[in-house]
Amino acid sequence: MSYTGDPVQRFIAGIGQDYLSLRFKENHFLLSLHLQNFLLKFFTRHLRKFFFLHATTIGTESFLSVKNQGRETQGLFLTFQKRLENMKNQLKKELSKITDFKEPKISLEQYMTPPALAADMVFTAYMQQDIKGLKVADLGTGTGTLAIGAALAGAENVKAFEKDEEALSQARKNAEKLGVKEFIDFIECGVEEVEGDFDTVLMNPPFSVHSDVGLDFWGKACEISGKVYGISPRGAREPIKDFVGNSNHEILGVEAYSIGLPPSYGFHTEESRETSVDLIVTGKVNKE
């Protein structure tokens, strides 16, 4: 699956056992049932004269088929697209409330994942059925941005691992401030000590293009989960691809971003540094 373009233009998938199915011409979208009430009200109030609605239940799956009888299909998609944009923007707004590292440690390559990037990352995982109702791990959580994002997006449980005690303390405060403390277990340990079995890993690990720093995160992530969403600098793309290719995972998608990082250390002189990064998505290889 390609992860290019805006997330709302990608395949849209709901979460859980029950799904809402909408068919617009050749396009087929699956939406999580938490949007069902909104959509049903929208159809009934505004589009009943333009659309034929047919609801069915097959096993545990509930389907709502929509057939266009006029020229309103595109208008409906744009309205729903706006709804999704609002969801992502709200996530970005909440993550913007997170307090950054007070004194980032250069030895740990600490910097906070920018809220826009974190929101897009969590939103992408959410739309791919990899967040809601699932067990999620955040390796090297720092001040908790990705863990908190996963909790806000409806993860059943999030375990956030971090070896820096000061960062972990701030992460706990951030989770409490955003009202998701009860959904996140913060664990102080190095990545090599991480244990567990998770559906999804979200991470923004330290990485140097001049060494193997960061590959230990990818190795652990592939070991403990079925899907991995990881941020890496552009120059690390090929080493990570090679590493994942020799693991029990495979690359599912790579999306390029350009982000502005504020000055984190005393030797940074620019107000903001443009940095090219990748969102790399991997999944466990099914050998059956």
C-alpha positions as CSV (number, residue, x, y, z in Angstrom):
1,M,0.0,0.0,0.0
2,S,1.3,3.4,-0.9
3,Y,1.3,6.1,1.8
4,T,1.6,9.1,-0.6
5,G,-0.6,12.2,-0.5
6,D,-2.9,13.6,2.1
7,P,-4.1,10.9,4.6
8,V,-7.8,11.5,3.9
9,Q,-7.2,10.6,0.2
10,R,-5.8,7.2,1.2
11,F,-7.9,4.1,1.8
12,I,-10.2,4.9,4.7
13,A,-10.7,2.1,7.1
14,G,-12.8,1.9,10.3
15,I,-11.8,0.2,13.5
16,G,-13.2,-2.8,15.4
17,Q,-15.6,-5.6,14.4
18,D,-18.4,-3.6,12.9
19,Y,-18.1,-1.4,9.9
20,L,-20.1,1.0,7.9
21,S,-19.7,0.5,4.1
22,L,-20.2,3.3,1.6
23,R,-19.9,2.8,-2.1
24,F,-19.4,5.8,-4.4
25,K,-19.1,4.6,-8.0
26,E,-15.9,2.5,-8.0
27,N,-14.7,3.8,-4.7
28,H,-15.3,1.8,-1.5
29,F,-14.8,3.3,1.9
30,L,-15.0,1.6,5.3
31,L,-15.8,3.9,8.2
32,S,-15.8,3.1,11.9
33,L,-19.2,2.9,13.5
34,H,-18.4,5.9,15.8
35,L,-19.3,8.0,12.8
36,Q,-22.5,6.1,12.0
37,N,-24.8,8.4,13.8
38,F,-23.3,11.5,12.2
39,L,-23.6,9.9,8.7
40,L,-27.1,8.6,9.2
41,K,-28.3,12.0,10.4
42,F,-26.5,13.7,7.5
43,F,-28.1,11.4,4.9
44,T,-31.5,11.7,6.4
45,R,-31.5,15.5,6.8
46,H,-29.8,16.6,3.7
47,L,-29.4,13.9,1.1
48,R,-32.4,11.5,1.3
49,K,-33.9,12.8,-2.0
50,F,-30.6,12.2,-3.8
51,F,-29.5,8.9,-2.3
52,F,-30.9,5.4,-1.8
53,L,-29.9,4.0,1.5
54,H,-29.9,0.3,2.3
55,A,-28.8,-1.0,5.7
56,T,-28.0,-4.7,6.3
57,T,-26.4,-6.8,9.0
58,I,-24.2,-9.8,8.1
59,G,-22.8,-11.6,11.1
60,T,-21.2,-9.0,13.3
61,E,-20.8,-6.5,10.4
62,S,-23.3,-3.8,9.8
63,F,-23.3,-2.3,6.3
64,L,-24.9,0.8,4.9
65,S,-24.9,1.0,1.1
66,V,-25.3,4.3,-0.6
67,K,-26.2,4.6,-4.3
68,N,-26.1,7.9,-6.1
69,Q,-29.3,8.9,-7.8
70,G,-28.2,12.5,-8.7
71,R,-25.1,14.6,-8.8
72,E,-24.4,14.9,-5.1
73,T,-21.8,12.1,-4.7
74,Q,-18.8,14.4,-4.9
75,G,-20.5,16.9,-2.6
76,L,-21.0,14.1,0.0
77,F,-17.4,13.0,-0.3
78,L,-16.1,16.5,0.2
79,T,-18.3,16.9,3.3
80,F,-17.0,13.7,4.7
81,Q,-13.5,14.6,3.8
82,K,-13.9,17.8,5.7
83,R,-15.1,15.8,8.7
84,L,-11.9,13.7,8.6
85,E,-9.8,16.9,8.3
86,N,-11.5,18.2,11.4
87,M,-10.7,15.0,13.3
88,K,-7.0,15.3,12.4
89,N,-6.9,19.0,13.1
90,Q,-8.4,18.4,16.5
91,L,-5.8,15.8,17.3
92,K,-3.1,18.3,16.3
93,K,-4.6,20.9,18.5
94,E,-4.6,18.6,21.5
95,L,-1.0,17.4,20.9
96,S,0.1,21.1,20.7
97,K,-0.7,21.3,24.4
98,I,2.1,18.9,25.3
99,T,5.1,20.4,27.1
100,D,8.4,19.9,25.5
101,F,11.7,18.7,27.0
102,K,12.9,21.2,29.6
103,E,16.6,20.3,29.1
104,P,16.9,17.9,26.1
105,K,19.9,15.6,26.2
106,I,22.0,15.7,23.1
107,S,23.4,12.2,23.9
108,L,19.8,10.8,23.5
109,E,19.1,13.0,20.5
110,Q,15.9,14.3,22.2
111,Y,13.5,16.5,20.4
112,M,9.7,16.5,20.6
113,T,7.8,15.1,17.6
114,P,6.1,18.1,16.0
115,P,2.4,18.1,16.7
116,A,1.5,18.2,13.0
117,L,3.7,15.2,12.2
118,A,2.5,13.3,15.2
119,A,-1.1,14.0,14.4
120,D,-0.7,12.8,10.8
121,M,1.2,9.7,12.0
122,V,-1.5,8.7,14.5
123,F,-4.3,9.6,12.1
124,T,-2.7,7.4,9.4
125,A,-2.4,4.5,11.8
126,Y,-6.0,5.1,13.0
127,M,-7.3,5.0,9.4
128,Q,-5.4,1.7,8.8
129,Q,-7.2,0.0,11.7
130,D,-4.0,0.0,13.8
131,I,-5.0,2.1,16.8
132,K,-8.6,2.0,18.1
133,G,-9.3,-0.8,20.6
134,L,-5.8,-2.2,20.2
135,K,-2.6,-2.6,22.3
136,V,-0.1,0.1,21.3
137,A,3.5,0.7,22.3
138,D,5.5,3.9,22.0
139,L,9.3,3.2,22.1
140,G,11.3,6.1,23.3
141,T,8.2,8.1,24.2
142,G,10.1,11.2,25.3
143,T,7.5,13.6,26.7
144,G,4.7,11.3,25.5
145,T,3.5,12.8,22.2
146,L,2.8,9.6,20.3
147,A,1.6,7.7,23.3
148,I,-0.9,10.4,24.1
149,G,-2.0,10.6,20.5
150,A,-2.7,6.9,20.4
151,A,-4.7,7.2,23.7
152,L,-6.7,10.1,22.2
153,A,-7.4,8.1,19.1
154,G,-9.0,5.3,21.2
155,A,-6.2,2.7,21.8
156,E,-7.3,0.1,24.4
157,N,-4.0,0.4,26.2
158,V,-0.8,2.2,25.5
159,K,2.6,1.3,27.0
160,A,5.1,4.2,26.7
161,F,8.8,3.2,27.2
162,E,11.5,5.7,28.0
163,K,14.8,5.4,29.8
164,D,15.2,9.1,30.7
165,E,13.5,9.6,34.1
166,E,13.1,13.4,33.6
167,A,11.4,13.0,30.2
168,L,9.1,10.2,31.6
169,S,8.1,12.5,34.4
170,Q,7.1,15.2,32.0
171,A,5.3,12.6,29.8
172,R,3.1,11.6,32.8
173,K,2.3,15.3,33.5
174,N,1.3,15.7,29.8
175,A,-0.9,12.7,29.9
176,E,-2.7,14.0,33.0
177,K,-3.1,17.4,31.4
178,L,-4.7,15.9,28.3
179,G,-7.0,13.6,30.3
180,V,-5.6,10.2,29.1
181,K,-3.3,9.2,32.1
182,E,-5.4,6.2,32.9
183,F,-5.0,4.8,29.4
184,I,-1.2,4.9,29.4
185,D,1.4,2.9,31.3
186,F,4.7,4.7,31.5
187,I,7.6,2.4,31.9
188,E,11.2,3.5,32.6
189,C,13.6,1.2,30.7
190,G,15.9,1.1,27.7
191,V,14.6,-0.3,24.4
192,E,16.6,-3.5,24.9
193,E,14.5,-4.2,28.1
194,V,11.1,-3.8,26.4
195,E,8.9,-6.9,26.6
196,G,5.4,-7.6,25.5
197,D,3.1,-8.4,22.6
198,F,1.5,-5.4,20.8
199,D,-0.7,-4.8,17.8
200,T,1.1,-1.6,16.9
201,V,4.3,0.3,17.7
202,L,4.5,4.1,17.2
203,M,8.0,5.6,17.6
204,N,10.3,8.4,16.8
205,P,13.6,6.9,17.7
206,P,17.0,8.4,17.9
207,F,19.0,7.7,14.7
208,S,22.3,8.6,13.2
209,V,23.1,8.1,9.5
210,H,26.7,7.5,10.6
211,S,26.0,4.5,12.9
212,D,23.5,1.8,13.8
213,V,21.9,4.0,16.5
214,G,18.2,3.6,16.0
215,L,18.2,0.2,14.4
216,D,17.9,-1.4,17.9
217,F,14.5,0.4,18.1
218,W,13.4,-1.1,14.7
219,G,14.6,-4.5,15.7
220,K,12.6,-4.4,19.0
221,A,9.5,-2.9,17.3
222,C,9.5,-5.7,14.7
223,E,9.9,-8.3,17.4
224,I,7.0,-7.2,19.6
225,S,4.3,-6.0,17.2
226,G,2.4,-6.7,14.0
227,K,2.6,-3.1,12.6
228,V,5.2,-0.4,13.1
229,Y,5.0,3.3,12.3
230,G,8.4,4.9,12.7
231,I,9.9,8.3,12.0
232,S,13.5,8.5,10.7
233,P,15.7,11.1,9.0
234,R,15.7,10.8,5.2
235,G,19.3,9.6,5.1
236,A,18.3,6.5,7.1
237,R,15.8,5.2,4.6
238,E,18.0,2.6,2.9
239,P,19.6,1.3,6.1
240,I,16.2,0.8,7.6
241,K,14.8,-0.9,4.5
242,D,17.8,-3.3,4.5
243,F,17.4,-4.0,8.2
244,V,13.6,-4.6,8.0
245,G,14.1,-6.8,4.9
246,N,16.2,-9.1,7.0
247,S,13.6,-9.2,9.8
248,N,10.1,-10.8,10.3
249,H,8.6,-7.6,8.8
250,E,8.3,-6.0,5.4
251,I,8.0,-2.4,4.3
252,L,4.4,-1.4,3.6
253,G,4.9,2.3,2.8
254,V,7.2,5.3,3.1
255,E,6.0,8.8,3.2
256,A,8.3,11.8,3.0
257,Y,7.9,14.9,5.2
258,S,9.7,18.2,5.7
259,I,9.4,19.5,9.2
260,G,10.6,22.6,11.1
261,L,12.4,21.8,14.3
262,P,12.9,24.6,16.9
263,P,16.4,25.1,18.3
264,S,16.8,22.5,21.0
265,Y,20.4,22.8,22.0
266,G,22.7,25.7,22.8
267,F,24.7,25.3,19.6
268,H,21.6,25.7,17.4
269,T,21.6,29.3,16.0
270,E,18.6,29.2,13.6
271,E,15.1,29.8,14.9
272,S,13.8,26.8,13.0
273,R,15.6,24.1,11.1
274,E,14.0,22.4,8.1
275,T,14.6,18.7,8.4
276,S,13.6,15.9,5.9
277,V,12.2,12.8,7.5
278,D,10.3,9.7,6.5
279,L,7.3,7.9,8.0
280,I,8.1,4.3,7.5
281,V,5.4,1.7,7.9
282,T,6.1,-2.0,8.3
283,G,4.0,-5.1,8.9
284,K,4.7,-8.6,10.0
285,V,5.2,-11.1,7.1
286,N,2.5,-13.7,6.9
287,K,4.4,-16.9,6.2
288,E,1.3,-19.1,6.0
